[in-house]
Amino acid sequence: MQKIGLLGGMSCESTVEYYKIINCKIRELLKGCSSAELIIESFNFEEIRTLQFEGKWNELGQKLAAAAQNLESCGAKYIAICTNLMHKVAPIVEENISVPLIHIVDSVGQEIQKLEIKKAGLLGTCFTMEEDFYSRRLSDKYSIETIIPDKEDREFISNTIYSELCCGIFKEETKNEYLKIIEKMQTEKGIQGIILGCTEIPLIVQQACVPVFDTTQIHAQDIVNKMTEKISLKICV
């Protein structure tokens, strides 16, 4: 098993899910009392959130890069950022490490391609929806067009991510509003699937009127695949 370094705490709610999912999948795959060999660098999300809204992305990139270097020095063979938004600074992280980064957009793009979907809705923070670091990679590498909600709906989604989901608050009315937004995007914009492009959203939305791409589950599975690839090669031989 290869050791994986996780950059977490952004937020802690979704990082807990990563830890649970990865370990459950490892136990299912390797049987017995097997568990994952993980190293976690966990940030104080309040500090991260403040820097996000101050637009200090280079500083954020350097923070994550330094943490990734720590993980690599502790023996991590791959690095994974346990959040969609902070892949905005993934290039800075990649420039400062010598091991591969398991990029969440690649994990998601490959999964969407399996269903031959060409037009997918994207939910997430205002940064993820309105900037192009996420949508451009999906378009350039996987020929997937991403559609975002209307401005009012984007504001609702982003506000509730920061004020509720990242704080461990999960309201039924918020879930219902997310589902209404997805349905409206299907009806009015013709989306064929929906990307839950914030790793906290799957904590309240699991199913919708179109295929749901749970980025936490998808990314975690990709992490497990990388973690066990040498084991799989030995089995094949």
MITIMAR-579157 format. One record per residue (C-alpha): residue number from 1; residue in three letters; x negated, y, z. Coordinates in nm, 4 decimals, decimal comma, m for minus. Layout:
BEGIN
+------+------+----------+----------+----------+
: gudo : roro :        X :        Y :        Z :
+------+------+----------+----------+----------+
:  NUM :  ALA :        X :        Y :        Z :
...
+------+------+----------+----------+----------+
This chain:
BEGIN
+------+------+----------+----------+----------+
: gudo : roro :        X :        Y :        Z :
+------+------+----------+----------+----------+
:    1 :  MET :   0,0000 :   0,0000 :   0,0000 :
:    2 :  GLN :  m0,1281 :   0,3451 :  m0,0899 :
:    3 :  LYS :  m0,1079 :   0,6217 :   0,1693 :
:    4 :  ILE :   0,1123 :   0,9180 :   0,0715 :
:    5 :  GLY :   0,0842 :   1,2721 :   0,2047 :
:    6 :  LEU :   0,4115 :   1,4606 :   0,2531 :
:    7 :  LEU :   0,4447 :   1,8383 :   0,2762 :
:    8 :  GLY :   0,7575 :   1,8718 :   0,4897 :
:    9 :  GLY :   0,9550 :   2,0893 :   0,7248 :
:   10 :  MET :   1,1118 :   2,2853 :   0,4385 :
:   11 :  SER :   1,3552 :   2,2169 :   0,5954 :
:   12 :  CYS :   1,3131 :   1,9539 :   0,8644 :
:   13 :  GLU :   1,6671 :   1,8304 :   0,7877 :
:   14 :  SER :   1,5686 :   1,6958 :   0,4467 :
:   15 :  THR :   1,2220 :   1,5829 :   0,5574 :
:   16 :  VAL :   1,3886 :   1,3501 :   0,8085 :
:   17 :  GLU :   1,5850 :   1,2033 :   0,5166 :
:   18 :  TYR :   1,2661 :   1,1503 :   0,3156 :
:   19 :  TYR :   1,1088 :   0,9648 :   0,6070 :
:   20 :  LYS :   1,4149 :   0,7440 :   0,6564 :
:   21 :  ILE :   1,4693 :   0,6695 :   0,2880 :
:   22 :  ILE :   1,1043 :   0,5868 :   0,2156 :
:   23 :  ASN :   1,0747 :   0,3558 :   0,5149 :
:   24 :  CYS :   1,4026 :   0,1790 :   0,4401 :
:   25 :  LYS :   1,2957 :   0,1181 :   0,0798 :
:   26 :  ILE :   0,9527 :  m0,0093 :   0,1877 :
:   27 :  ARG :   1,1104 :  m0,2504 :   0,4349 :
:   28 :  GLU :   1,3560 :  m0,3719 :   0,1726 :
:   29 :  LEU :   1,0761 :  m0,4228 :  m0,0797 :
:   30 :  LEU :   0,8042 :  m0,5714 :   0,1417 :
:   31 :  LYS :   1,0329 :  m0,7418 :   0,3975 :
:   32 :  GLY :   0,9817 :  m0,8103 :   0,7668 :
:   33 :  CYS :   0,8791 :  m0,5134 :   0,9803 :
:   34 :  SER :   0,7082 :  m0,3324 :   0,6927 :
:   35 :  SER :   0,6970 :   0,0474 :   0,7083 :
:   36 :  ALA :   0,5439 :   0,3229 :   0,4982 :
:   37 :  GLU :   0,1913 :   0,4579 :   0,5386 :
:   38 :  LEU :   0,2673 :   0,8313 :   0,5486 :
:   39 :  ILE :   0,0954 :   1,1471 :   0,6669 :
:   40 :  ILE :   0,3160 :   1,4543 :   0,7151 :
:   41 :  GLU :   0,2176 :   1,8210 :   0,7293 :
:   42 :  SER :   0,5314 :   1,9904 :   0,8599 :
:   43 :  PHE :   0,5808 :   2,3665 :   0,8369 :
:   44 :  ASN :   0,7861 :   2,6071 :   1,0469 :
:   45 :  PHE :   1,0589 :   2,6751 :   0,7942 :
:   46 :  GLU :   1,1479 :   3,0141 :   0,9407 :
:   47 :  GLU :   0,8004 :   3,1359 :   0,8412 :
:   48 :  ILE :   0,8365 :   2,9804 :   0,4962 :
:   49 :  ARG :   1,1843 :   3,1304 :   0,4454 :
:   50 :  THR :   1,0609 :   3,4780 :   0,5416 :
:   51 :  LEU :   0,7758 :   3,4629 :   0,2909 :
:   52 :  GLN :   1,0147 :   3,3398 :   0,0201 :
:   53 :  PHE :   1,2423 :   3,6420 :   0,0573 :
:   54 :  GLU :   0,9411 :   3,8729 :   0,0753 :
:   55 :  GLY :   0,8299 :   3,7341 :  m0,2603 :
:   56 :  LYS :   0,4913 :   3,6221 :  m0,1257 :
:   57 :  TRP :   0,4669 :   3,3165 :  m0,3469 :
:   58 :  ASN :   0,0902 :   3,3182 :  m0,3820 :
:   59 :  GLU :   0,0551 :   3,3169 :  m0,0027 :
:   60 :  LEU :   0,3024 :   3,0297 :   0,0141 :
:   61 :  GLY :   0,1093 :   2,8432 :  m0,2524 :
:   62 :  GLN :  m0,2137 :   2,8829 :  m0,0584 :
:   63 :  LYS :  m0,0439 :   2,7583 :   0,2597 :
:   64 :  LEU :   0,0820 :   2,4458 :   0,0881 :
:   65 :  ALA :  m0,2487 :   2,3928 :  m0,0905 :
:   66 :  ALA :  m0,4439 :   2,4064 :   0,2374 :
:   67 :  ALA :  m0,2034 :   2,1569 :   0,3937 :
:   68 :  ALA :  m0,2313 :   1,9302 :   0,0884 :
:   69 :  GLN :  m0,6102 :   1,9390 :   0,1183 :
:   70 :  ASN :  m0,5756 :   1,8287 :   0,4803 :
:   71 :  LEU :  m0,3596 :   1,5377 :   0,3727 :
:   72 :  GLU :  m0,6074 :   1,4373 :   0,1057 :
:   73 :  SER :  m0,8953 :   1,4513 :   0,3561 :
:   74 :  CYS :  m0,6950 :   1,2130 :   0,5770 :
:   75 :  GLY :  m0,6781 :   0,9569 :   0,2985 :
:   76 :  ALA :  m0,3617 :   1,0432 :   0,1036 :
:   77 :  LYS :  m0,3778 :   0,9038 :  m0,2505 :
:   78 :  TYR :  m0,0789 :   1,1090 :  m0,3656 :
:   79 :  ILE :   0,0845 :   1,4301 :  m0,2433 :
:   80 :  ALA :   0,4590 :   1,5005 :  m0,2434 :
:   81 :  ILE :   0,6351 :   1,8294 :  m0,1635 :
:   82 :  CYS :   0,9597 :   1,7400 :   0,0171 :
:   83 :  THR :   1,1673 :   2,0230 :  m0,1288 :
:   84 :  ASN :   1,2762 :   2,1405 :  m0,4725 :
:   85 :  LEU :   1,2163 :   2,5134 :  m0,4352 :
:   86 :  MET :   0,8545 :   2,4947 :  m0,3220 :
:   87 :  HIS :   0,7654 :   2,3258 :  m0,6504 :
:   88 :  LYS :   0,7578 :   2,6847 :  m0,7703 :
:   89 :  VAL :   0,4055 :   2,6867 :  m0,6248 :
:   90 :  ALA :   0,3189 :   2,3327 :  m0,7355 :
:   91 :  PRO :   0,0562 :   2,4593 :  m0,9849 :
:   92 :  ILE :  m0,1378 :   2,6230 :  m0,6983 :
:   93 :  VAL :  m0,1244 :   2,3002 :  m0,4981 :
:   94 :  GLU :  m0,2372 :   2,0907 :  m0,7952 :
:   95 :  GLU :  m0,5300 :   2,3235 :  m0,8626 :
:   96 :  ASN :  m0,6618 :   2,2657 :  m0,5100 :
:   97 :  ILE :  m0,6402 :   1,8869 :  m0,4770 :
:   98 :  SER :  m0,8015 :   1,5984 :  m0,6609 :
:   99 :  VAL :  m0,5203 :   1,3463 :  m0,6113 :
:  100 :  PRO :  m0,1941 :   1,3491 :  m0,8114 :
:  101 :  LEU :   0,1147 :   1,5442 :  m0,7067 :
:  102 :  ILE :   0,4415 :   1,3518 :  m0,7380 :
:  103 :  HIS :   0,6436 :   1,6333 :  m0,8981 :
:  104 :  ILE :   1,0139 :   1,6279 :  m0,8113 :
:  105 :  VAL :   1,1237 :   1,7713 :  m1,1472 :
:  106 :  ASP :   0,9485 :   1,4869 :  m1,3303 :
:  107 :  SER :   1,1190 :   1,2328 :  m1,1042 :
:  108 :  VAL :   1,4582 :   1,3938 :  m1,1721 :
:  109 :  GLY :   1,4000 :   1,4444 :  m1,5447 :
:  110 :  GLN :   1,3149 :   1,0778 :  m1,5957 :
:  111 :  GLU :   1,6262 :   0,9719 :  m1,4050 :
:  112 :  ILE :   1,8528 :   1,1993 :  m1,6106 :
:  113 :  GLN :   1,7035 :   1,0635 :  m1,9332 :
:  114 :  LYS :   1,8105 :   0,7118 :  m1,8336 :
:  115 :  LEU :   2,1746 :   0,8227 :  m1,8704 :
:  116 :  GLU :   2,0977 :   1,0113 :  m2,1944 :
:  117 :  ILE :   2,2364 :   1,3312 :  m2,0452 :
:  118 :  LYS :   2,1321 :   1,6472 :  m2,2273 :
:  119 :  LYS :   2,3245 :   1,9134 :  m2,0330 :
:  120 :  ALA :   2,3125 :   1,9139 :  m1,6531 :
:  121 :  GLY :   2,4311 :   2,1613 :  m1,3923 :
:  122 :  LEU :   2,1766 :   2,2822 :  m1,1368 :
:  123 :  LEU :   2,2605 :   2,3731 :  m0,7763 :
:  124 :  GLY :   2,0015 :   2,5062 :  m0,5342 :
:  125 :  THR :   1,8698 :   2,8215 :  m0,3761 :
:  126 :  CYS :   1,8941 :   3,1474 :  m0,5686 :
:  127 :  PHE :   1,5258 :   3,1087 :  m0,6598 :
:  128 :  THR :   1,5687 :   2,7583 :  m0,8015 :
:  129 :  MET :   1,8803 :   2,8457 :  m0,9995 :
:  130 :  GLU :   1,7818 :   3,1879 :  m1,1301 :
:  131 :  GLU :   1,4093 :   3,1478 :  m1,2001 :
:  132 :  ASP :   1,2795 :   2,9182 :  m1,4721 :
:  133 :  PHE :   1,0124 :   2,7056 :  m1,3017 :
:  134 :  TYR :   1,2635 :   2,4193 :  m1,2666 :
:  135 :  SER :   1,4762 :   2,4562 :  m1,5806 :
:  136 :  ARG :   1,1763 :   2,5206 :  m1,8072 :
:  137 :  ARG :   1,0044 :   2,1979 :  m1,7022 :
:  138 :  LEU :   1,3235 :   1,9982 :  m1,7603 :
:  139 :  SER :   1,3631 :   2,1570 :  m2,1027 :
:  140 :  ASP :   1,0006 :   2,1375 :  m2,2152 :
:  141 :  LYS :   0,9244 :   1,7856 :  m2,0933 :
:  142 :  TYR :   1,2632 :   1,6119 :  m2,1080 :
:  143 :  SER :   1,4805 :   1,8151 :  m2,3515 :
:  144 :  ILE :   1,7404 :   1,8674 :  m2,0791 :
:  145 :  GLU :   1,9411 :   2,1912 :  m2,0767 :
:  146 :  THR :   2,0266 :   2,3180 :  m1,7285 :
:  147 :  ILE :   2,3378 :   2,5212 :  m1,6549 :
:  148 :  ILE :   2,3782 :   2,7291 :  m1,3396 :
:  149 :  PRO :   2,6977 :   2,8473 :  m1,1651 :
:  150 :  ASP :   2,8425 :   3,1978 :  m1,1951 :
:  151 :  LYS :   2,6842 :   3,4722 :  m0,9838 :
:  152 :  GLU :   2,9399 :   3,4588 :  m0,7010 :
:  153 :  ASP :   2,9090 :   3,0820 :  m0,6780 :
:  154 :  ARG :   2,5289 :   3,1018 :  m0,6840 :
:  155 :  GLU :   2,5370 :   3,3434 :  m0,3913 :
:  156 :  PHE :   2,7674 :   3,1134 :  m0,1942 :
:  157 :  ILE :   2,5492 :   2,8086 :  m0,2565 :
:  158 :  SER :   2,2230 :   2,9827 :  m0,1728 :
:  159 :  ASN :   2,3619 :   3,1544 :   0,1378 :
:  160 :  THR :   2,5055 :   2,8320 :   0,2778 :
:  161 :  ILE :   2,1820 :   2,6427 :   0,2117 :
:  162 :  TYR :   1,9869 :   2,8854 :   0,4281 :
:  163 :  SER :   2,2502 :   2,9659 :   0,6914 :
:  164 :  GLU :   2,4060 :   2,6196 :   0,7301 :
:  165 :  LEU :   2,2348 :   2,3182 :   0,5712 :
:  166 :  CYS :   1,8774 :   2,4079 :   0,6651 :
:  167 :  CYS :   2,0004 :   2,4674 :   1,0208 :
:  168 :  GLY :   2,1697 :   2,1277 :   1,0475 :
:  169 :  ILE :   2,5220 :   2,2704 :   1,0068 :
:  170 :  PHE :   2,7470 :   2,0662 :   0,7768 :
:  171 :  LYS :   3,0994 :   2,1980 :   0,7209 :
:  172 :  GLU :   3,3770 :   2,0194 :   0,5350 :
:  173 :  GLU :   3,4925 :   2,3488 :   0,3814 :
:  174 :  THR :   3,1436 :   2,4112 :   0,2438 :
:  175 :  LYS :   3,1347 :   2,0645 :   0,0897 :
:  176 :  ASN :   3,4759 :   2,1230 :  m0,0702 :
:  177 :  GLU :   3,3641 :   2,4541 :  m0,2161 :
:  178 :  TYR :   3,0549 :   2,2894 :  m0,3667 :
:  179 :  LEU :   3,2785 :   2,0259 :  m0,5278 :
:  180 :  LYS :   3,5050 :   2,2977 :  m0,6700 :
:  181 :  ILE :   3,2039 :   2,4746 :  m0,8186 :
:  182 :  ILE :   3,0838 :   2,1514 :  m0,9814 :
:  183 :  GLU :   3,4302 :   2,0844 :  m1,1238 :
:  184 :  LYS :   3,4469 :   2,4387 :  m1,2627 :
:  185 :  MET :   3,1068 :   2,3925 :  m1,4273 :
:  186 :  GLN :   3,2285 :   2,0730 :  m1,5916 :
:  187 :  THR :   3,5516 :   2,2322 :  m1,7146 :
:  188 :  GLU :   3,4146 :   2,5695 :  m1,8229 :
:  189 :  LYS :   3,0518 :   2,4941 :  m1,9131 :
:  190 :  GLY :   3,0618 :   2,1320 :  m2,0228 :
:  191 :  ILE :   2,8021 :   1,9876 :  m1,7880 :
:  192 :  GLN :   2,7539 :   1,6105 :  m1,8111 :
:  193 :  GLY :   2,5905 :   1,5700 :  m1,4695 :
:  194 :  ILE :   2,4900 :   1,7751 :  m1,1667 :
:  195 :  ILE :   2,1415 :   1,8127 :  m1,0180 :
:  196 :  LEU :   2,1491 :   1,8643 :  m0,6415 :
:  197 :  GLY :   1,8406 :   2,0825 :  m0,6735 :
:  198 :  CYS :   1,7978 :   2,1452 :  m0,3041 :
:  199 :  THR :   1,7063 :   1,8493 :  m0,0865 :
:  200 :  GLU :   1,9610 :   1,9585 :   0,1769 :
:  201 :  ILE :   2,2647 :   1,9513 :  m0,0555 :
:  202 :  PRO :   2,2869 :   1,5676 :  m0,0601 :
:  203 :  LEU :   2,3500 :   1,5878 :   0,3139 :
:  204 :  ILE :   2,7034 :   1,7059 :   0,2318 :
:  205 :  VAL :   2,7600 :   1,6087 :  m0,1340 :
:  206 :  GLN :   2,7179 :   1,2494 :  m0,2487 :
:  207 :  GLN :   2,9797 :   1,2173 :  m0,5246 :
:  208 :  ALA :   3,1434 :   1,4562 :  m0,7689 :
:  209 :  CYS :   3,3441 :   1,4629 :  m1,0914 :
:  210 :  VAL :   3,0251 :   1,4048 :  m1,2939 :
:  211 :  PRO :   2,7161 :   1,1889 :  m1,2289 :
:  212 :  VAL :   2,5227 :   1,3234 :  m0,9299 :
:  213 :  PHE :   2,1435 :   1,3405 :  m0,9272 :
:  214 :  ASP :   2,0396 :   1,3321 :  m0,5627 :
:  215 :  THR :   1,6901 :   1,4798 :  m0,5792 :
:  216 :  THR :   1,5974 :   1,3531 :  m0,2325 :
:  217 :  GLN :   1,6787 :   0,9914 :  m0,3167 :
:  218 :  ILE :   1,5228 :   1,0132 :  m0,6622 :
:  219 :  HIS :   1,2007 :   1,1725 :  m0,5389 :
:  220 :  ALA :   1,1751 :   0,9324 :  m0,2445 :
:  221 :  GLN :   1,2104 :   0,6353 :  m0,4801 :
:  222 :  ASP :   0,9330 :   0,7725 :  m0,6989 :
:  223 :  ILE :   0,7143 :   0,8101 :  m0,3888 :
:  224 :  VAL :   0,7782 :   0,4461 :  m0,2978 :
:  225 :  ASN :   0,6948 :   0,3397 :  m0,6540 :
:  226 :  LYS :   0,3586 :   0,5156 :  m0,6336 :
:  227 :  MET :   0,2962 :   0,3828 :  m0,2838 :
:  228 :  THR :   0,3450 :   0,0228 :  m0,3927 :
:  229 :  GLU :   0,2108 :   0,0306 :  m0,7501 :
:  230 :  LYS :  m0,1094 :  m0,1589 :  m0,6611 :
:  231 :  ILE :   0,0928 :  m0,4201 :  m0,4748 :
:  232 :  SER :   0,3153 :  m0,4605 :  m0,7816 :
:  233 :  LEU :   0,0112 :  m0,5006 :  m1,0036 :
:  234 :  LYS :  m0,1237 :  m0,7799 :  m0,7791 :
:  235 :  ILE :   0,2150 :  m0,9546 :  m0,7911 :
:  236 :  CYS :   0,2210 :  m0,9310 :  m1,1722 :
:  237 :  VAL :  m0,1333 :  m1,0703 :  m1,1997 :
+------+------+----------+----------+----------+
